[in-house]
Amino acid sequence: MKKFLFFLFLLTTPRLSPAIEVGDIYYSNKTFNNQLLEGLVPVGIVWQVNSTKDSGLIMSLEQPGSKNWEKAQTYCRLYQTRGTKSGDWFLPDLLQFFPINKLQQQRVGAHTFLHLNDKLEKIKSARPLKNDTYLTSSDYAEDKNFAVGVKLSTGEIAKVKKKSRNSFRCMMSF
């Protein structure tokens, strides 16, 4: 009987995903799961993973108001959540923001944008991504008064004025 109960326990206990996937939820206890788990505090969603699926980037659940380039960088550097501290988060550069992972065919685009927003919609404390151009920490090569931006719904790269207010999202490495 004890063996049966233990087996039943194993079948019904939520398990953490061994391979982390884009869209998995990151929790304050530093665990990941592809489902919203009761009793755990979600603090981010996986934005990008490496080829071995054991490291990458987490996007914050919060969608801050628009800010200029300098204020967005400061905001992300000071950002903290339960289980994280100031300095853990940053404004991503172009290479961190643009590719969802190392595979060329899985770049930012409508499918990934919708997938992440579907996941974010299930988390009460999360805000969806905007159909907007997001700031990166990367300077625009030809003019330092501009930064590189990425329109997340299409993957289109844009030149944005650093002094103008734009959407942004903080990220953290894992």
TORGU-714365 format. One record per residue (C-alpha): chain; z, y, x. Coordinates in steps of 0.5 Angstrom, whole numbers. Layout:
N
BAFI chain    up north  east
BAFI     A     Z     Y     X
...
% end
This chain:
174
BAFI chain    up north  east
BAFI     A     0     0     0
BAFI     A     2     5     6
BAFI     A    -5     4     9
BAFI     A    -9     5     2
BAFI     A    -5    12     1
BAFI     A    -6    14     9
BAFI     A   -14    12     8
BAFI     A   -14    16     1
BAFI     A   -10    22     5
BAFI     A   -16    22    10
BAFI     A   -21    22     5
BAFI     A   -18    28     1
BAFI     A   -16    32     7
BAFI     A   -21    38     9
BAFI     A   -24    37    15
BAFI     A   -26    42    20
BAFI     A   -33    42    22
BAFI     A   -34    39    29
BAFI     A   -41    43    30
BAFI     A   -40    50    28
BAFI     A   -46    53    24
BAFI     A   -48    60    22
BAFI     A   -45    61    16
BAFI     A   -38    57    17
BAFI     A   -32    61    15
BAFI     A   -27    63    21
BAFI     A   -20    63    20
BAFI     A   -14    67    22
BAFI     A   -11    60    25
BAFI     A   -18    60    30
BAFI     A   -21    54    26
BAFI     A   -28    54    22
BAFI     A   -30    51    16
BAFI     A   -36    51    12
BAFI     A   -32    51     6
BAFI     A   -27    56     3
BAFI     A   -20    53     4
BAFI     A   -14    55     0
BAFI     A    -8    57     4
BAFI     A   -12    59    10
BAFI     A   -14    67    11
BAFI     A   -21    68    13
BAFI     A   -23    73    18
BAFI     A   -30    73    19
BAFI     A   -36    69    18
BAFI     A   -40    65    24
BAFI     A   -46    70    25
BAFI     A   -49    66    31
BAFI     A   -48    59    35
BAFI     A   -50    57    42
BAFI     A   -55    50    43
BAFI     A   -48    46    43
BAFI     A   -45    49    37
BAFI     A   -39    50    40
BAFI     A   -39    58    42
BAFI     A   -42    64    39
BAFI     A   -41    70    35
BAFI     A   -37    72    29
BAFI     A   -38    77    24
BAFI     A   -33    81    21
BAFI     A   -32    80    13
BAFI     A   -31    88    12
BAFI     A   -37    92    11
BAFI     A   -34    99    14
BAFI     A   -37   106    11
BAFI     A   -43   109    15
BAFI     A   -41   112    22
BAFI     A   -45   115    28
BAFI     A   -46   111    34
BAFI     A   -40   113    38
BAFI     A   -35   112    32
BAFI     A   -38   105    30
BAFI     A   -36   103    37
BAFI     A   -29   106    37
BAFI     A   -28   103    30
BAFI     A   -30    96    33
BAFI     A   -26    96    39
BAFI     A   -20    98    35
BAFI     A   -21    93    29
BAFI     A   -16    88    28
BAFI     A   -15    83    23
BAFI     A    -9    77    22
BAFI     A   -10    73    28
BAFI     A   -14    78    32
BAFI     A   -12    84    36
BAFI     A   -15    91    38
BAFI     A   -20    89    43
BAFI     A   -23    82    41
BAFI     A   -28    86    36
BAFI     A   -34    90    39
BAFI     A   -41    93    36
BAFI     A   -46    88    38
BAFI     A   -52    89    43
BAFI     A   -59    88    41
BAFI     A   -59    81    43
BAFI     A   -52    79    40
BAFI     A   -55    82    33
BAFI     A   -62    80    33
BAFI     A   -62    73    34
BAFI     A   -58    68    30
BAFI     A   -58    63    35
BAFI     A   -62    61    41
BAFI     A   -68    57    37
BAFI     A   -74    62    36
BAFI     A   -75    60    29
BAFI     A   -68    62    27
BAFI     A   -68    69    28
BAFI     A   -65    74    23
BAFI     A   -69    75    16
BAFI     A   -69    74     9
BAFI     A   -67    67     9
BAFI     A   -61    68    14
BAFI     A   -59    75    10
BAFI     A   -59    71     4
BAFI     A   -55    65     6
BAFI     A   -50    70     9
BAFI     A   -49    74     3
BAFI     A   -48    68    -1
BAFI     A   -42    65     4
BAFI     A   -39    72     4
BAFI     A   -40    73    -4
BAFI     A   -35    67    -4
BAFI     A   -29    70     0
BAFI     A   -25    75    -4
BAFI     A   -24    80     2
BAFI     A   -31    80     4
BAFI     A   -36    85     3
BAFI     A   -44    83     3
BAFI     A   -49    85     8
BAFI     A   -53    91     6
BAFI     A   -60    91     6
BAFI     A   -60    97    11
BAFI     A   -61    98    18
BAFI     A   -55    96    22
BAFI     A   -53   100    29
BAFI     A   -53    96    35
BAFI     A   -49    98    42
BAFI     A   -56    98    45
BAFI     A   -59   105    48
BAFI     A   -66   106    46
BAFI     A   -70   105    52
BAFI     A   -74   112    52
BAFI     A   -69   116    49
BAFI     A   -61   116    50
BAFI     A   -60   120    44
BAFI     A   -62   114    40
BAFI     A   -60   107    39
BAFI     A   -63   101    37
BAFI     A   -62    98    30
BAFI     A   -64    92    26
BAFI     A   -66    91    19
BAFI     A   -62    85    17
BAFI     A   -66    83    11
BAFI     A   -73    83    15
BAFI     A   -71    83    23
BAFI     A   -75    89    24
BAFI     A   -72    93    30
BAFI     A   -71   101    29
BAFI     A   -70   107    33
BAFI     A   -64   110    30
BAFI     A   -61   117    32
BAFI     A   -54   116    35
BAFI     A   -51   122    31
BAFI     A   -53   120    24
BAFI     A   -49   116    20
BAFI     A   -51   108    20
BAFI     A   -49   102    17
BAFI     A   -45    97    22
BAFI     A   -41    91    23
BAFI     A   -36    89    28
BAFI     A   -37    82    32
BAFI     A   -32    78    36
BAFI     A   -34    72    41
BAFI     A   -31    65    40
% end
